[in-house]
Structure formats: C-alpha cells, structure tokens
Amino acid sequence: MAEERWVFVIKAQDKPGALTAAAGVFSNRGVSLETILGSGITLAGTDGGRIVLSFRATEYKKDMLLRVLGRLSAVQEVNCYDYSSPELRAIAVVRVSGTDTAWEASDVQTEIVSQSEDSQTMLLTGVTPAVEQVIETLREHNTLLDVAMSVMAV
C-alpha cells in the first residue's frame, strides 16, 4: 500500500503531557510527523486545546493511529482529513532572496511581512497543495532562503 498524506485535528485537554502522549503514538509506530500546530485557547467556554498533526502513512496505519489516539485519556476527539482536503489551509512564512513577486499564484494569498534590500519575508495562505506548489516554485528558482509551514482545519 502506498503512503498518503493525512492531517489529524485533535481536541485534547489543555494539560501537560497531552502533546507528548499524542506524539508518542506516532513515534512508537514508526511514523514521522511533518508538521505540528497546537493551541490551548479555549473557545466559548469549552476547555481544551487543539493539536494539528500532519504525517504520511498507509490508510491502514492511519486508521490504527486514529483508534489509538482516540483511546488516550487526554484526547476528547480526533478528526481526520486527507492532506489536500478543501477544509484545510496551509500557513507558511517564507524568506526569499530578492523582491520579485512575479511567481505569486492567484489561489494563494500573500502578505509581505518585512523587506530588506536583498530579501523579503512573506506570509502565504491557501489550500495545502497550492501553498506547497508556491514553495516548490521558489525552491526551483533558488530564491527560497527559509520556510516554516503548518496546516490547520477551517
């Protein structure tokens, strides 16, 4: 079976060890996490936080990870998304050489965060495949100096 890309959005108790326990589920089963995003912000009186994890696995292994995560005491709920799901958004901060932005894609929103004579830092947002394509284009043109990216469900 071929590996696919997945995103788990975990509603968990906002307490020490919740992220470690979730990460341990992946580590103990030989699955590397690609991105991790966490928030302990409470919404509308509910207690708990969100942990967003992206990874590559076969569908069988994804299902097993989903079951094991759901049994953790700190986990209240786990939602699974295919990495290219329209319900997901990628957020990337990129630093590029030069100040030419002719590569901008119409389906990726960009905002210049800072700019110097020889580089600029930008915020990119959009559906995951589109943001990743922009990052790949920057790599291909040897203008990408640094990147930090995560995924979130909307």
ChimeraX commands (.cxc) that place a marker at each C-alpha (Angstrom):
marker #1 position 0.00,0.00,0.00 radius 0.5
marker #1 position 1.21,3.47,-0.86 radius 0.5
marker #1 position 1.62,6.11,1.79 radius 0.5
marker #1 position -0.70,9.09,1.62 radius 0.5
marker #1 position -0.63,12.39,3.46 radius 0.5
marker #1 position -3.05,12.94,6.33 radius 0.5
marker #1 position -3.93,15.58,8.91 radius 0.5
marker #1 position -5.37,14.81,12.34 radius 0.5
marker #1 position -7.06,17.60,14.27 radius 0.5
marker #1 position -7.17,16.53,17.89 radius 0.5
marker #1 position -9.34,18.15,20.54 radius 0.5
marker #1 position -7.48,17.44,23.76 radius 0.5
marker #1 position -7.42,18.51,27.35 radius 0.5
marker #1 position -5.14,21.50,27.79 radius 0.5
marker #1 position -2.75,19.90,30.24 radius 0.5
marker #1 position 0.92,18.94,30.39 radius 0.5
marker #1 position 1.72,15.74,28.53 radius 0.5
marker #1 position -1.16,15.80,26.03 radius 0.5
marker #1 position 1.09,16.61,23.07 radius 0.5
marker #1 position 3.78,14.20,24.26 radius 0.5
marker #1 position 1.24,11.37,24.51 radius 0.5
marker #1 position -0.10,12.08,21.01 radius 0.5
marker #1 position 3.40,12.32,19.52 radius 0.5
marker #1 position 4.33,9.06,21.26 radius 0.5
marker #1 position 1.56,7.24,19.42 radius 0.5
marker #1 position 3.27,8.14,16.13 radius 0.5
marker #1 position 6.82,7.58,17.34 radius 0.5
marker #1 position 6.06,4.15,18.80 radius 0.5
marker #1 position 4.63,3.08,15.44 radius 0.5
marker #1 position 7.45,4.42,13.25 radius 0.5
marker #1 position 5.55,7.36,11.77 radius 0.5
marker #1 position 7.27,10.75,11.49 radius 0.5
marker #1 position 5.27,13.91,11.96 radius 0.5
marker #1 position 5.66,16.51,9.20 radius 0.5
marker #1 position 4.05,19.45,10.99 radius 0.5
marker #1 position 2.71,20.15,14.46 radius 0.5
marker #1 position 0.46,23.04,15.43 radius 0.5
marker #1 position -1.00,23.42,18.90 radius 0.5
marker #1 position -3.31,25.83,20.65 radius 0.5
marker #1 position -4.52,25.88,24.22 radius 0.5
marker #1 position -7.06,28.60,23.53 radius 0.5
marker #1 position -10.49,27.85,24.93 radius 0.5
marker #1 position -13.50,28.65,22.79 radius 0.5
marker #1 position -16.98,29.53,24.04 radius 0.5
marker #1 position -16.43,28.13,27.48 radius 0.5
marker #1 position -15.13,24.73,26.38 radius 0.5
marker #1 position -11.94,23.63,27.99 radius 0.5
marker #1 position -9.28,22.01,25.90 radius 0.5
marker #1 position -6.93,22.75,23.10 radius 0.5
marker #1 position -6.27,21.73,19.55 radius 0.5
marker #1 position -3.34,19.75,18.23 radius 0.5
marker #1 position -2.95,19.55,14.46 radius 0.5
marker #1 position -0.59,16.86,13.16 radius 0.5
marker #1 position 0.32,16.11,9.55 radius 0.5
marker #1 position 2.04,12.91,8.50 radius 0.5
marker #1 position 2.44,10.24,5.81 radius 0.5
marker #1 position 1.07,6.73,6.27 radius 0.5
marker #1 position -0.86,4.00,4.54 radius 0.5
marker #1 position -4.62,4.09,5.05 radius 0.5
marker #1 position -4.34,1.03,7.29 radius 0.5
marker #1 position -1.74,2.68,9.54 radius 0.5
marker #1 position -3.73,5.95,9.57 radius 0.5
marker #1 position -6.78,4.05,10.81 radius 0.5
marker #1 position -4.72,2.36,13.52 radius 0.5
marker #1 position -3.25,5.71,14.66 radius 0.5
marker #1 position -6.76,7.18,14.75 radius 0.5
marker #1 position -8.02,4.37,17.01 radius 0.5
marker #1 position -5.05,4.56,19.39 radius 0.5
marker #1 position -5.20,8.36,19.67 radius 0.5
marker #1 position -8.92,8.16,20.41 radius 0.5
marker #1 position -8.18,5.97,23.44 radius 0.5
marker #1 position -5.73,8.41,25.08 radius 0.5
marker #1 position -7.12,9.86,28.29 radius 0.5
marker #1 position -6.28,13.45,27.30 radius 0.5
marker #1 position -7.93,13.16,23.87 radius 0.5
marker #1 position -11.56,14.19,23.55 radius 0.5
marker #1 position -11.99,13.91,19.78 radius 0.5
marker #1 position -9.91,13.24,16.64 radius 0.5
marker #1 position -10.90,14.33,13.14 radius 0.5
marker #1 position -9.03,13.03,10.11 radius 0.5
marker #1 position -8.54,14.85,6.80 radius 0.5
marker #1 position -6.86,13.95,3.56 radius 0.5
marker #1 position -3.95,16.39,3.17 radius 0.5
marker #1 position -5.46,18.03,0.09 radius 0.5
marker #1 position -8.92,18.43,1.66 radius 0.5
marker #1 position -10.55,21.81,0.91 radius 0.5
marker #1 position -11.30,22.07,4.65 radius 0.5
marker #1 position -7.58,22.53,5.36 radius 0.5
marker #1 position -5.48,25.64,4.98 radius 0.5
marker #1 position -1.72,25.84,4.85 radius 0.5
marker #1 position 0.07,28.71,6.52 radius 0.5
marker #1 position 3.69,29.35,5.57 radius 0.5
marker #1 position 6.20,32.02,6.43 radius 0.5
marker #1 position 8.85,32.18,3.73 radius 0.5
marker #1 position 12.00,34.24,3.37 radius 0.5
marker #1 position 13.10,34.69,-0.22 radius 0.5
marker #1 position 16.04,36.35,-1.89 radius 0.5
marker #1 position 15.24,39.40,-3.96 radius 0.5
marker #1 position 11.98,41.31,-4.01 radius 0.5
marker #1 position 10.41,40.00,-7.22 radius 0.5
marker #1 position 6.96,38.51,-6.56 radius 0.5
marker #1 position 6.10,37.63,-10.18 radius 0.5
marker #1 position 5.67,33.99,-9.08 radius 0.5
marker #1 position 2.57,34.72,-6.99 radius 0.5
marker #1 position -0.30,32.30,-7.52 radius 0.5
marker #1 position -3.86,33.55,-7.73 radius 0.5
marker #1 position -5.11,30.87,-5.31 radius 0.5
marker #1 position -2.54,31.69,-2.61 radius 0.5
marker #1 position -2.85,34.83,-0.54 radius 0.5
marker #1 position 0.44,36.60,0.15 radius 0.5
marker #1 position 1.38,39.33,2.54 radius 0.5
marker #1 position 4.82,40.89,2.81 radius 0.5
marker #1 position 5.81,40.84,6.46 radius 0.5
marker #1 position 9.21,42.51,6.11 radius 0.5
marker #1 position 11.54,43.54,3.35 radius 0.5
marker #1 position 15.21,44.44,3.04 radius 0.5
marker #1 position 17.38,45.32,0.04 radius 0.5
marker #1 position 18.14,41.69,-0.76 radius 0.5
marker #1 position 15.26,39.64,0.69 radius 0.5
marker #1 position 11.70,39.66,1.89 radius 0.5
marker #1 position 9.66,37.66,4.36 radius 0.5
marker #1 position 6.11,36.78,3.37 radius 0.5
marker #1 position 3.08,35.04,4.81 radius 0.5
marker #1 position 1.42,32.58,2.40 radius 0.5
marker #1 position -2.03,31.11,3.00 radius 0.5
marker #1 position -4.29,28.89,0.93 radius 0.5
marker #1 position -5.23,25.28,0.32 radius 0.5
marker #1 position -2.32,22.98,1.09 radius 0.5
marker #1 position -1.45,21.86,-2.47 radius 0.5
marker #1 position -1.38,25.46,-3.74 radius 0.5
marker #1 position 0.86,26.75,-0.94 radius 0.5
marker #1 position 3.21,23.80,-1.38 radius 0.5
marker #1 position 3.37,24.49,-5.14 radius 0.5
marker #1 position 4.44,28.09,-4.49 radius 0.5
marker #1 position 7.13,26.88,-2.08 radius 0.5
marker #1 position 8.33,24.34,-4.67 radius 0.5
marker #1 position 8.46,27.06,-7.34 radius 0.5
marker #1 position 10.57,29.22,-5.03 radius 0.5
marker #1 position 12.93,26.24,-4.48 radius 0.5
marker #1 position 13.19,25.60,-8.21 radius 0.5
marker #1 position 14.14,29.23,-8.81 radius 0.5
marker #1 position 16.74,29.09,-5.99 radius 0.5
marker #1 position 15.11,32.03,-4.21 radius 0.5
marker #1 position 13.81,30.22,-1.10 radius 0.5
marker #1 position 16.01,31.02,1.88 radius 0.5
marker #1 position 13.83,29.69,4.71 radius 0.5
marker #1 position 10.35,28.33,5.28 radius 0.5
marker #1 position 8.13,27.38,8.23 radius 0.5
marker #1 position 4.78,25.82,7.38 radius 0.5
marker #1 position 1.83,24.32,9.18 radius 0.5
marker #1 position -1.70,23.19,8.37 radius 0.5
marker #1 position -4.98,23.95,10.10 radius 0.5
marker #1 position -8.59,22.93,9.64 radius 0.5
marker #1 position -11.19,25.62,8.97 radius 0.5
marker link #1:1,2 radius 0.2
marker link #1:2,3 radius 0.2
marker link #1:3,4 radius 0.2
marker link #1:4,5 radius 0.2
marker link #1:5,6 radius 0.2
marker link #1:6,7 radius 0.2
marker link #1:7,8 radius 0.2
marker link #1:8,9 radius 0.2
marker link #1:9,10 radius 0.2
marker link #1:10,11 radius 0.2
marker link #1:11,12 radius 0.2
marker link #1:12,13 radius 0.2
marker link #1:13,14 radius 0.2
marker link #1:14,15 radius 0.2
marker link #1:15,16 radius 0.2
marker link #1:16,17 radius 0.2
marker link #1:17,18 radius 0.2
marker link #1:18,19 radius 0.2
marker link #1:19,20 radius 0.2
marker link #1:20,21 radius 0.2
marker link #1:21,22 radius 0.2
marker link #1:22,23 radius 0.2
marker link #1:23,24 radius 0.2
marker link #1:24,25 radius 0.2
marker link #1:25,26 radius 0.2
marker link #1:26,27 radius 0.2
marker link #1:27,28 radius 0.2
marker link #1:28,29 radius 0.2
marker link #1:29,30 radius 0.2
marker link #1:30,31 radius 0.2
marker link #1:31,32 radius 0.2
marker link #1:32,33 radius 0.2
marker link #1:33,34 radius 0.2
marker link #1:34,35 radius 0.2
marker link #1:35,36 radius 0.2
marker link #1:36,37 radius 0.2
marker link #1:37,38 radius 0.2
marker link #1:38,39 radius 0.2
marker link #1:39,40 radius 0.2
marker link #1:40,41 radius 0.2
marker link #1:41,42 radius 0.2
marker link #1:42,43 radius 0.2
marker link #1:43,44 radius 0.2
marker link #1:44,45 radius 0.2
marker link #1:45,46 radius 0.2
marker link #1:46,47 radius 0.2
marker link #1:47,48 radius 0.2
marker link #1:48,49 radius 0.2
marker link #1:49,50 radius 0.2
marker link #1:50,51 radius 0.2
marker link #1:51,52 radius 0.2
marker link #1:52,53 radius 0.2
marker link #1:53,54 radius 0.2
marker link #1:54,55 radius 0.2
marker link #1:55,56 radius 0.2
marker link #1:56,57 radius 0.2
marker link #1:57,58 radius 0.2
marker link #1:58,59 radius 0.2
marker link #1:59,60 radius 0.2
marker link #1:60,61 radius 0.2
marker link #1:61,62 radius 0.2
marker link #1:62,63 radius 0.2
marker link #1:63,64 radius 0.2
marker link #1:64,65 radius 0.2
marker link #1:65,66 radius 0.2
marker link #1:66,67 radius 0.2
marker link #1:67,68 radius 0.2
marker link #1:68,69 radius 0.2
marker link #1:69,70 radius 0.2
marker link #1:70,71 radius 0.2
marker link #1:71,72 radius 0.2
marker link #1:72,73 radius 0.2
marker link #1:73,74 radius 0.2
marker link #1:74,75 radius 0.2
marker link #1:75,76 radius 0.2
marker link #1:76,77 radius 0.2
marker link #1:77,78 radius 0.2
marker link #1:78,79 radius 0.2
marker link #1:79,80 radius 0.2
marker link #1:80,81 radius 0.2
marker link #1:81,82 radius 0.2
marker link #1:82,83 radius 0.2
marker link #1:83,84 radius 0.2
marker link #1:84,85 radius 0.2
marker link #1:85,86 radius 0.2
marker link #1:86,87 radius 0.2
marker link #1:87,88 radius 0.2
marker link #1:88,89 radius 0.2
marker link #1:89,90 radius 0.2
marker link #1:90,91 radius 0.2
marker link #1:91,92 radius 0.2
marker link #1:92,93 radius 0.2
marker link #1:93,94 radius 0.2
marker link #1:94,95 radius 0.2
marker link #1:95,96 radius 0.2
marker link #1:96,97 radius 0.2
marker link #1:97,98 radius 0.2
marker link #1:98,99 radius 0.2
marker link #1:99,100 radius 0.2
marker link #1:100,101 radius 0.2
marker link #1:101,102 radius 0.2
marker link #1:102,103 radius 0.2
marker link #1:103,104 radius 0.2
marker link #1:104,105 radius 0.2
marker link #1:105,106 radius 0.2
marker link #1:106,107 radius 0.2
marker link #1:107,108 radius 0.2
marker link #1:108,109 radius 0.2
marker link #1:109,110 radius 0.2
marker link #1:110,111 radius 0.2
marker link #1:111,112 radius 0.2
marker link #1:112,113 radius 0.2
marker link #1:113,114 radius 0.2
marker link #1:114,115 radius 0.2
marker link #1:115,116 radius 0.2
marker link #1:116,117 radius 0.2
marker link #1:117,118 radius 0.2
marker link #1:118,119 radius 0.2
marker link #1:119,120 radius 0.2
marker link #1:120,121 radius 0.2
marker link #1:121,122 radius 0.2
marker link #1:122,123 radius 0.2
marker link #1:123,124 radius 0.2
marker link #1:124,125 radius 0.2
marker link #1:125,126 radius 0.2
marker link #1:126,127 radius 0.2
marker link #1:127,128 radius 0.2
marker link #1:128,129 radius 0.2
marker link #1:129,130 radius 0.2
marker link #1:130,131 radius 0.2
marker link #1:131,132 radius 0.2
marker link #1:132,133 radius 0.2
marker link #1:133,134 radius 0.2
marker link #1:134,135 radius 0.2
marker link #1:135,136 radius 0.2
marker link #1:136,137 radius 0.2
marker link #1:137,138 radius 0.2
marker link #1:138,139 radius 0.2
marker link #1:139,140 radius 0.2
marker link #1:140,141 radius 0.2
marker link #1:141,142 radius 0.2
marker link #1:142,143 radius 0.2
marker link #1:143,144 radius 0.2
marker link #1:144,145 radius 0.2
marker link #1:145,146 radius 0.2
marker link #1:146,147 radius 0.2
marker link #1:147,148 radius 0.2
marker link #1:148,149 radius 0.2
marker link #1:149,150 radius 0.2
marker link #1:150,151 radius 0.2
marker link #1:151,152 radius 0.2
marker link #1:152,153 radius 0.2
marker link #1:153,154 radius 0.2
view
